[in-house]
Amino acid sequence: MKYLKVIILFICLTLAGITISCERDDICPESTPTTPKMIIEFYDSANPENVKFVPQIRVQGVNNDAVLEGYNAANAQKLELPLRTDSTATQYRLHRDFSMNNNGTPDDPSDDFPNGNEDIVTIKYTTEQVFVSRACGYKTVFKNVSLTIEQDSNNWILSRQSVTDNQSVEDETTAHFYLFF
């Protein structure tokens, strides 16, 4: 009987030790804000209070062959652009009225070329790491954000406006810049 009490006590202490040493699972909920994208809205340059859809816009990173998902010849009134966290600048090609001309040879994509009007925007910023939680880790926020439009003789983007002075990108709830065309 004495051995039975010792065995039961040993089992209880072992179970208590296991229970105490276990940690709850740290899973980052999908609803937790992560590194935000920059929001750009388009407006009519002739009537700046009116939002305007860009016809057949294609968005592609400079020196990047991949097209930003959702923006391959789409009609869009706003853009959600991811910014590079490993750099202090991100560049995008915003191609209006995009279509691909197959040059009369539909079976040979090597001689295809784009139709439309392309503008290049450069977004400069400083980054800051913000602790979210133990489960989610850190997110990057962008401070002192500026946007410039590379000027050429055929720009379709006529002007830009920051929503606030000393613009930052800390969330995806509102626009950060307005582009007028």
N, C-alpha and C positions, 0 to 999 in steps of 0.2 A: 504494500500500500504506500509505503514511504517513497519507493521508486516511481510509482504512478503519479504522486503529487509533484515530484521533481520533473518528470517528463512533461506533465501538463504545464507546469510553470515555465519550463524551457520553451515549449511550443508557443505559449502566450507571449513571452518576451521576444521571441523571434518574429512573430507576426506584428507585434507592436513596433519593433525596430524597422521592419520592412515598410510598414505604413507610414511611419514618421519620415523615413529617408526618401520616399517617393515624392517627386515634384509633379505638379499639375502640368498637363501638356500646354506648351506655348504655341498657339496657332494664331497667326495674324488674321483677323477678320477682314473679309473683302471690303467692308464698309470703311475701313481705316484709310484716311488720306495718305497717299504716297507722293512721290515726286510729281509735281503738277506739270501739265502741259500749258503752253502759252496760248491764250485765246485771242484770235484776231477776227474782227467783224468787218464786213464790207458795207460801204455806204455810197450813195449817189453823189458825185462831186458837184453836180448842178443843183441838187436839193439835199444838203447834208443831213437833214433829219430823217431821210428815207433810207431804210436798209435796201441793199441791192444784191441780187444773186449774180455771182460770176458764172458765166456760161462755160461749160466744159473745161473746168479747171483741173490741171494736173499738178501735183505737188511732189517734188523730188529733191532730196538733199544734193547739194553741190558735191561733186566727186563721189557720188553714190548712185549706182544703177537702179536701186530699188525705188519704186514709187510708194509714197506714203499711203497706207491702206485707207480706202474710202475716198481717195482723191485722184482717181485715174479717169479723167474726162467726166467729172461729176459737176452738177450744178450746186454751188455752195454759197451760203450767205456768211458762214463763219468757218474758220479753220482752228483745229486743235493741234498745235505743233509741239512735238517733244523737243526739248533742248538738250544738248550734250552736257553731261555732267563731268566729263573728263577734259573739258576745254572751257574757255571763256567766250567762245563765239560759236554760233551755228548759222549756216547759210542754207537757204532754200531757193529752188527755182519754182516760181509760180507761173505756170503756163496757161494763159487764157485762150479759149476757143481751140483747145487742143484736139488734134486728130492726127492719125498717122497716114502718110501718103505712101502707098506701096510702089510708087514710081512705075506703075504699069506692069509690075512683075510680082503678082501675089504669092508665088511660090519661093521667092528669093528675098528674105528679110534683110539681107546685107546691104541693099541699096535703098531701104526705106528711110524716110526723113519726116520730122514732125512739121505740121502746119500749125499756125497760130502765133501768139505773141507771148514771149517769155520775159519776165522780169526777175531779177535776183535780189532777194532781201537778205541782209546781214543783221543778226541779232547778237548784241554784245552784252555781257553781264558779269557779275561776280557770283560765285557759288557759296552757299553756307549749308553745312550739315546740321540737321535738326533731329534730335532723338525723339522717336515716336513712342516706342515701347520696347520691352525686352523681346517680345515675340516678333515685332515688325522691324526692329532695328532703326536705322536712320533713313531720312528722306532728304533730298536736296531742294533748297529753295534758291531762287535767283533774285539778286538785288541789283540795283542801279542798271536796269534793263533799258537798252536803247535799240531802236530799229532804224536801219537806213535802207534806202532803195538805190541800187546801182543805176546811175543815170546813163541813158543812151538816147538816141534820137527817136526811139519808138516805144517809150514807156507807156504801158496801159494804166499802171498805178500812178495817179497824179500827185497824191499827197498822203501823209500819214499823221496820226495824232495819238499821243500817249493818253491813256485815261487819267493818269495822275502824274504830278511832278515826282521825280525820283521813283519811277515805276519799279515795282517788284512783282514777281510771280510766285505766290505762296499757295494759291489754290486755283481750282478750275471752275469757280462759281460765276465769275463775271469776266467780261472782256478786258484785255490788257492794252490792246491797240486797236485803232480804227484805221482802215485803209480806204481811200476814196478813189473812185474811177468813174 
